[in-house]
Amino acid sequence: MNAIIREEYEARVLTNEAIEVHLTYLRIGFDAVQAALPVLRDKIDLVSAKVDSKIDAVNTSLTAQIRETNGRIDAVNTSLTAHIRETNGRIDAVSASLTAQIRETNDRIDGVNASLTAQIRETNDRIDAVSASLTAKIDEANKQRAAGDAALGDRIDAVNTSLTAQIKETNGRIDALNTSLTAKIDEANEQRAAGDAALGGKIDKLTEKVLENQGQFKAILWVISLASVVAASVSIAKTLGWI
């Protein structure tokens, strides 16, 4: 391949001879492709024929299965239609029976409603009569209670006045009794003070006598102790056989 040498800053280009060489290679490759096309077409036709035959076989099989399935669906549809008709007949019979029962029940309800309405009206009339009677009795009871409250208030005022007088009288008696008891207590305190002084004098004299007799008591205790020692000695001697 020939090329023109140029400076570094200039772009490199092919010569006409180089371009012709490349075109020659391209023509050879293109001719080979054109020669191979009939073979490829034959292979494609063969594959297409095989695929078509397989598709026809599958189509035939699917068509038979679809026909069989459609036959089964038609049979099931016929059976379900018969069942549905039978069920609809039963539903219609049940609906007719329930309609008759509902009508009968509604008639009974209407009868009970009419009877209860009459009884409620009668009860309301009785309630109104009782209410009127009770209202009158309550009004009379309120009047009597008001009169009783007034009388009770008068009695309470009278009792309060009487108790107030009695309390004042009792307070006066308590004050008089308090004054009398205070005088008696003061007199008793004076007498107790005099008695305490006299008792103190007597105690002093008794103390002096006790001190005087203390020596005599000591001698008597010494004699009693000595007698006890002698008695103990005699008892020990008897125990030992000395006497």
BELHUTA-V942055 format. One record per residue. PSI is psi in radians with two decimals (NA if undefined). D_CENTER is the distance of its C-alpha to the mean C-alpha in Angstrom with 1 decimal. Layout:
BEGIN
psi:PSI d_center:D_CENTER
psi:PSI d_center:D_CENTER
END
This chain:
BEGIN
psi:2.26 d_center:101.2
psi:2.49 d_center:103.0
psi:2.66 d_center:101.3
psi:2.25 d_center:102.7
psi:2.23 d_center:102.1
psi:3.08 d_center:101.0
psi:2.85 d_center:99.9
psi:-0.56 d_center:96.4
psi:-0.12 d_center:95.2
psi:2.56 d_center:96.3
psi:2.53 d_center:94.2
psi:2.41 d_center:95.6
psi:2.69 d_center:96.9
psi:2.68 d_center:98.3
psi:2.95 d_center:101.8
psi:-0.66 d_center:103.0
psi:-0.72 d_center:104.0
psi:-0.70 d_center:100.6
psi:-0.73 d_center:99.0
psi:-0.68 d_center:101.4
psi:-0.80 d_center:100.6
psi:-0.72 d_center:96.8
psi:-0.62 d_center:97.6
psi:-0.78 d_center:99.7
psi:-0.71 d_center:96.7
psi:-0.68 d_center:94.5
psi:-0.69 d_center:97.1
psi:-0.79 d_center:97.3
psi:-0.70 d_center:93.5
psi:-0.70 d_center:93.4
psi:-0.65 d_center:96.2
psi:-0.69 d_center:94.4
psi:-0.75 d_center:91.3
psi:-0.61 d_center:93.3
psi:-0.55 d_center:95.0
psi:-0.28 d_center:91.7
psi:-0.79 d_center:90.2
psi:-0.67 d_center:92.0
psi:-0.77 d_center:90.7
psi:-0.67 d_center:87.2
psi:-0.70 d_center:87.6
psi:-0.76 d_center:88.8
psi:-0.71 d_center:85.9
psi:-0.73 d_center:83.5
psi:-0.68 d_center:85.2
psi:-0.81 d_center:85.0
psi:-0.70 d_center:81.3
psi:-0.69 d_center:80.7
psi:-0.75 d_center:82.6
psi:-0.77 d_center:80.5
psi:-0.71 d_center:77.2
psi:-0.71 d_center:78.5
psi:-0.72 d_center:79.4
psi:-0.71 d_center:76.0
psi:-0.71 d_center:74.3
psi:-0.69 d_center:76.5
psi:-0.78 d_center:75.7
psi:-0.70 d_center:71.9
psi:-0.75 d_center:72.3
psi:-0.79 d_center:74.2
psi:-0.79 d_center:71.6
psi:-0.65 d_center:68.7
psi:-0.74 d_center:70.6
psi:-0.76 d_center:71.1
psi:-0.70 d_center:67.4
psi:-0.72 d_center:66.3
psi:-0.75 d_center:68.7
psi:-0.76 d_center:67.4
psi:-0.73 d_center:63.7
psi:-0.66 d_center:64.7
psi:-0.76 d_center:66.3
psi:-0.74 d_center:63.2
psi:-0.72 d_center:61.0
psi:-0.69 d_center:63.5
psi:-0.79 d_center:63.2
psi:-0.69 d_center:59.4
psi:-0.75 d_center:59.5
psi:-0.78 d_center:61.9
psi:-0.80 d_center:59.8
psi:-0.64 d_center:56.5
psi:-0.74 d_center:58.4
psi:-0.80 d_center:59.5
psi:-0.74 d_center:56.0
psi:-0.73 d_center:54.5
psi:-0.75 d_center:57.2
psi:-0.76 d_center:56.5
psi:-0.73 d_center:52.7
psi:-0.68 d_center:53.4
psi:-0.79 d_center:55.6
psi:-0.75 d_center:52.8
psi:-0.72 d_center:50.3
psi:-0.72 d_center:52.9
psi:-0.80 d_center:53.4
psi:-0.71 d_center:49.6
psi:-0.74 d_center:49.2
psi:-0.76 d_center:52.1
psi:-0.78 d_center:50.7
psi:-0.63 d_center:47.2
psi:-0.76 d_center:48.9
psi:-0.76 d_center:50.8
psi:-0.70 d_center:47.8
psi:-0.73 d_center:45.8
psi:-0.78 d_center:48.8
psi:-0.74 d_center:49.0
psi:-0.72 d_center:45.2
psi:-0.70 d_center:45.6
psi:-0.75 d_center:48.5
psi:-0.73 d_center:46.6
psi:-0.74 d_center:43.7
psi:-0.72 d_center:46.3
psi:-0.80 d_center:47.8
psi:-0.68 d_center:44.6
psi:-0.76 d_center:43.7
psi:-0.75 d_center:47.1
psi:-0.78 d_center:46.8
psi:-0.64 d_center:43.3
psi:-0.77 d_center:44.6
psi:-0.77 d_center:47.5
psi:-0.67 d_center:45.3
psi:-0.72 d_center:42.9
psi:-0.78 d_center:45.8
psi:-0.74 d_center:47.3
psi:-0.73 d_center:44.0
psi:-0.70 d_center:43.7
psi:-0.76 d_center:47.3
psi:-0.72 d_center:46.5
psi:-0.73 d_center:43.4
psi:-0.74 d_center:45.7
psi:-0.81 d_center:48.3
psi:-0.71 d_center:45.9
psi:-0.76 d_center:44.3
psi:-0.77 d_center:47.8
psi:-0.79 d_center:48.8
psi:-0.64 d_center:45.6
psi:-0.77 d_center:46.2
psi:-0.78 d_center:49.7
psi:-0.69 d_center:48.7
psi:-0.71 d_center:46.0
psi:-0.77 d_center:48.6
psi:-0.71 d_center:51.0
psi:-0.64 d_center:48.5
psi:-0.70 d_center:47.7
psi:-0.80 d_center:51.4
psi:-0.67 d_center:51.9
psi:-0.69 d_center:48.9
psi:-0.77 d_center:50.4
psi:-0.74 d_center:53.8
psi:-0.68 d_center:52.2
psi:-0.70 d_center:50.4
psi:-0.79 d_center:53.7
psi:-0.74 d_center:55.5
psi:-0.67 d_center:52.8
psi:-0.73 d_center:53.0
psi:-0.77 d_center:56.8
psi:-0.74 d_center:56.5
psi:-0.70 d_center:54.0
psi:-0.73 d_center:56.4
psi:-0.78 d_center:59.3
psi:-0.70 d_center:57.4
psi:-0.76 d_center:56.3
psi:-0.78 d_center:60.0
psi:-0.78 d_center:61.3
psi:-0.64 d_center:58.7
psi:-0.76 d_center:59.6
psi:-0.77 d_center:63.3
psi:-0.68 d_center:62.6
psi:-0.71 d_center:60.5
psi:-0.77 d_center:63.3
psi:-0.74 d_center:65.8
psi:-0.71 d_center:63.7
psi:-0.69 d_center:63.3
psi:-0.76 d_center:67.1
psi:-0.70 d_center:67.7
psi:-0.73 d_center:65.2
psi:-0.76 d_center:67.1
psi:-0.76 d_center:70.4
psi:-0.66 d_center:69.1
psi:-0.73 d_center:67.7
psi:-0.77 d_center:71.2
psi:-0.77 d_center:73.1
psi:-0.65 d_center:70.8
psi:-0.75 d_center:71.1
psi:-0.78 d_center:74.9
psi:-0.68 d_center:74.9
psi:-0.71 d_center:72.6
psi:-0.76 d_center:75.0
psi:-0.72 d_center:78.0
psi:-0.65 d_center:76.3
psi:-0.69 d_center:75.5
psi:-0.77 d_center:79.2
psi:-0.68 d_center:80.4
psi:-0.63 d_center:78.0
psi:-0.74 d_center:79.4
psi:-0.74 d_center:83.0
psi:-0.69 d_center:82.1
psi:-0.65 d_center:80.4
psi:-0.77 d_center:83.6
psi:-0.72 d_center:85.8
psi:-0.60 d_center:83.6
psi:-0.70 d_center:83.8
psi:-0.78 d_center:87.6
psi:-0.70 d_center:87.7
psi:-0.69 d_center:85.4
psi:-0.76 d_center:87.7
psi:-0.72 d_center:90.7
psi:-0.64 d_center:89.0
psi:-0.73 d_center:88.1
psi:-0.75 d_center:91.8
psi:-0.67 d_center:92.9
psi:-0.72 d_center:90.4
psi:-0.66 d_center:91.7
psi:-0.68 d_center:95.2
psi:-0.05 d_center:94.5
psi:-0.66 d_center:92.5
psi:-0.76 d_center:95.7
psi:-0.68 d_center:96.6
psi:-0.66 d_center:93.1
psi:-0.73 d_center:93.5
psi:-0.76 d_center:96.9
psi:-0.72 d_center:95.5
psi:-0.63 d_center:92.6
psi:-0.73 d_center:95.1
psi:-0.75 d_center:97.2
psi:-0.70 d_center:94.2
psi:-0.75 d_center:93.1
psi:-0.74 d_center:96.7
psi:-0.64 d_center:96.8
psi:-0.73 d_center:93.6
psi:-0.75 d_center:95.0
psi:-0.76 d_center:98.2
psi:-0.69 d_center:96.4
psi:-0.70 d_center:94.2
psi:-0.76 d_center:97.4
psi:-0.71 d_center:99.1
psi:-0.72 d_center:96.2
psi:-0.71 d_center:96.1
psi:-0.73 d_center:99.9
psi:-0.68 d_center:99.6
psi:-0.67 d_center:96.9
psi:-0.14 d_center:99.0
psi:0.37 d_center:102.2
psi:-0.40 d_center:104.1
psi:NA d_center:104.9
END
